[in-house]
Amino acid sequence: MILLAIVGVFGTWRTSGVVSLSGLEGPHNGWEVIIFGLIALVGVAPLARGGWFGIVDVFGCAAVMTYTALANMLDDNAVLGGSLGWGVILTVVASVLLAGLAVLAAVRRLRPPRADEAAEPEAIEAGQTKYESLSQNQS
């Protein structure tokens, strides 16, 4: 998702007649999407493990990326006219999906374990569920 958002920056954000602007040209702030996309890459591994650092990092960066692209869309419409390009749409969609992945990771981390989830063998021997043994190891 991060790479798709960055690819969108280099695509067309606004077209007016024969003029076509990317996210790095004119009044666009596509450079913010690139910077926050790179910062979000730092949180991908912790996010995959369900760590709070990754969840907060990726969600925060995705929120800034989404806001930047949406603000440019609205400003361009009021000032430049013309039509939206595929790049800004790709950036917005990828950024929103990235934020959704972070929210999904947070929900999975917060939800209680189901009774039918399998426990680790060493946890079974100790009479604990997989999540009880994990929470003791993290403390």
C-alpha positions in Angstrom: 0.0 0.0 0.0 2.8 2.4 0.9 4.5 1.9 -2.5 1.2 2.4 -4.3 0.7 5.7 -2.6 4.2 6.8 -3.5 3.7 5.7 -7.1 0.5 7.8 -7.2 2.6 10.9 -6.3 4.5 10.5 -9.6 1.2 10.0 -11.5 -1.2 12.7 -12.7 -2.9 14.7 -9.9 -4.6 17.3 -12.0 -5.3 17.8 -15.7 -6.5 21.0 -17.2 -6.5 21.1 -21.0 -3.1 20.1 -22.2 -1.5 20.8 -18.8 -0.9 17.8 -16.6 0.6 18.1 -13.1 2.0 15.3 -10.9 2.0 15.3 -7.1 5.4 17.0 -7.1 4.5 19.8 -9.5 2.7 23.1 -9.0 0.9 23.6 -5.7 0.8 19.9 -4.8 2.4 18.5 -1.6 3.2 15.0 -2.9 6.6 15.2 -1.2 4.7 14.9 2.2 3.2 11.6 1.0 6.7 10.4 0.1 8.2 11.4 3.4 5.4 10.0 5.5 5.4 6.8 3.4 9.0 6.3 4.2 8.4 6.9 7.9 5.5 4.4 7.7 7.9 1.8 6.3 9.7 1.8 9.7 6.5 0.6 11.3 5.6 -2.2 8.9 7.5 -4.9 10.7 6.2 -4.0 14.2 2.7 -3.7 12.6 3.0 -7.2 11.2 3.8 -8.5 14.8 0.9 -6.5 16.2 3.1 -4.1 18.1 1.7 -0.7 19.2 4.6 1.2 17.7 3.8 -0.2 14.3 0.1 0.4 14.6 0.4 4.0 15.7 3.2 4.8 13.3 1.5 3.3 10.2 -1.9 4.8 11.2 -0.5 8.3 11.8 1.5 8.3 8.6 -1.5 7.0 6.6 -3.7 9.7 8.1 -1.2 12.4 7.0 -0.9 10.9 3.6 -4.6 10.8 3.1 -5.1 14.3 4.4 -2.4 15.7 2.1 -3.9 14.1 -1.0 -7.5 15.0 -0.2 -6.5 18.6 0.7 -4.7 18.9 -2.7 -7.8 17.5 -4.5 -10.1 20.0 -2.9 -7.7 23.0 -3.3 -7.1 22.1 -7.0 -10.8 21.9 -7.7 -11.4 25.4 -6.3 -8.3 27.0 -7.8 -7.2 25.2 -11.0 -10.3 23.6 -12.3 -9.8 20.7 -14.7 -10.1 17.1 -13.7 -8.6 14.7 -11.2 -5.8 12.5 -12.3 -5.3 8.8 -11.6 -2.3 9.5 -9.4 -4.1 11.4 -6.7 -6.9 8.9 -6.6 -4.4 6.0 -6.3 -2.6 7.9 -3.4 -5.9 8.5 -1.5 -7.2 4.9 -1.9 -3.8 3.3 -1.0 -3.5 5.7 2.1 -7.0 4.9 3.3 -6.4 1.2 2.9 -3.1 1.5 4.8 -4.9 3.2 7.7 -7.5 0.4 7.6 -4.8 -2.2 7.9 -3.5 -0.4 11.0 -7.0 -0.3 12.5 -7.4 -4.0 11.8 -4.2 -4.8 13.5 -5.3 -2.7 16.6 -8.6 -4.5 16.7 -6.9 -7.9 16.5 -4.6 -6.9 19.3 -7.4 -5.7 21.6 -9.9 -8.4 21.0 -10.0 -11.2 23.6 -8.9 -14.7 22.3 -11.6 -17.1 21.3 -12.1 -20.3 23.2 -11.6 -22.4 20.1 -8.2 -21.0 19.2 -5.4 -23.5 19.6 -3.0 -23.2 22.5 0.8 -23.8 22.3 1.9 -27.2 23.6 3.9 -25.7 26.4 1.0 -23.6 27.4 -1.3 -26.7 27.5 1.2 -28.4 29.9 1.1 -25.4 32.1 -2.7 -25.2 31.9 -2.7 -21.8 30.1 -3.9 -20.6 26.8 -1.6 -19.4 24.2 -2.4 -15.7 24.9 -2.0 -16.1 28.7 1.5 -17.4 28.2 2.3 -14.7 25.7 1.0 -11.9 28.0 3.2 -13.3 30.8 6.3 -13.4 28.5 5.7 -9.7 27.5 5.5 -8.5 31.0 
